[in-house]
Amino acid sequence: MFAFVDRTTSKIGQQYLFDKLCKPSNNLSALKELDQHADFFREHKTAREKAQLQLLQLDRSGTYHVASLLTTKIFTRPKWYPLTILSSLLLICLLLFSIKYPVLLIVALVPATANMLFHLWNKNNTLQFIQAFPELNKMIYTSSELQQMHLPIADDGIQESIKSMRSFQRKLRLLGFNNTRIGDDMSMVLMYALEIIKGFFLIELHAFFSIVKEIEGKQLSIQHLFSYVGSVDMAISIASLRDGNSITCKPVFLQPEKKIQFTKLTHPLIADCVTN
């Protein structure tokens, strides 16, 4: 049934719509507001298409991982984390002193090997979070673009939430967690060389925990942006469903009570269904 009604463009909108369908509300004002948003996108197809173009940036499967950043404690540092700092410092010192004492290069193999093991552990255990970082960055950008379109969706505080995430975006660019495309052979060589350097000096591991700390302090802003993008996509989804060939109707919302009235109710997944 969800696959049938889902007309969302982004993975965030899809998650948001699914959550709303699983938790139906009897908030009359919120339901009427959503109905008005859907009507807006039915009447303003140019605005709908422009919004969908922005939402397409969040259609990658990795975008699903953004929701994992909204948990209370994203990732707990392992107890042995202080050892990684000592190992990184030791390796740097050995390399510096090896300029005068070349034999220290052999000794440096010990912390270098340990660091590579730490690096691989980090890769295997934090992959979904590392994938979520660039997608979160896209969500921030998309929120900004949608907000500038002056849609009727309430965007109170969106600009403040975007501003609060600027430091995260700066760290992301600085630390290189953005998705990169593999180009020619030279690009691949440089990418692998960079990966080795990051492994030896645990750059990615330390960067990961630095960004996690940043995100844990900005979860309210992330939730705000997530809900904003999801609300826009959900309203467009409803408008698209109503514009399609499916048999649909607009509900008439009454004051909350345990009562529903309908005529000619039909099952959308059954062809030539007999109505009730």
JOCORVEN-V809835 format. One record per pair of residues at least 24 apart in sequence whose C-alpha atoms are under 7 Angstrom apart, sorted by the first residue. I is the first residue (numbers start at 1). J is the second residue. D is the distance in whole Angstrom. If there is no record, write none. Layout:
BEGIN
i = {I I}
j = {J J}
d = {D D}
END
This chain:
BEGIN
i = {5 6 7 7 7 8 8 8 9 9 9 9 9 10 10 10 10 11 11 11 11 12 12 12 13 13 13 13 16 17 26 28 28 34 37 37 37 38 38 38 38 39 41 41 42 48 51 54 55 57 58 58 62 62 62 63 63 65 65 65 66 66 66 70 70 74 87 87 88 88 112 115 115 115 115 116 116 119 119 119 122 133 134 134 134 137 140 143 143 153 155 158 161 168 168 175}
j = {241 237 237 240 241 233 234 237 52 55 56 59 233 55 56 58 59 58 59 63 64 63 64 230 229 230 233 234 230 234 256 253 255 235 152 153 235 235 236 238 239 239 236 239 239 236 146 142 142 138 138 139 131 132 135 132 135 128 129 132 132 135 136 219 223 212 111 115 201 202 200 199 200 201 202 199 200 199 202 205 205 177 177 178 179 169 225 225 229 232 228 225 221 211 214 207}
d = {7 7 4 6 7 6 6 5 6 6 6 7 7 5 6 5 5 6 5 6 6 7 7 6 7 4 5 6 5 6 6 7 7 7 7 7 6 5 6 6 5 7 6 6 5 7 6 6 7 7 7 7 6 6 7 6 5 6 7 5 5 7 6 6 7 7 6 7 5 7 5 6 5 7 6 5 6 5 6 6 6 7 7 5 6 7 7 6 6 7 7 7 5 7 7 6}
END
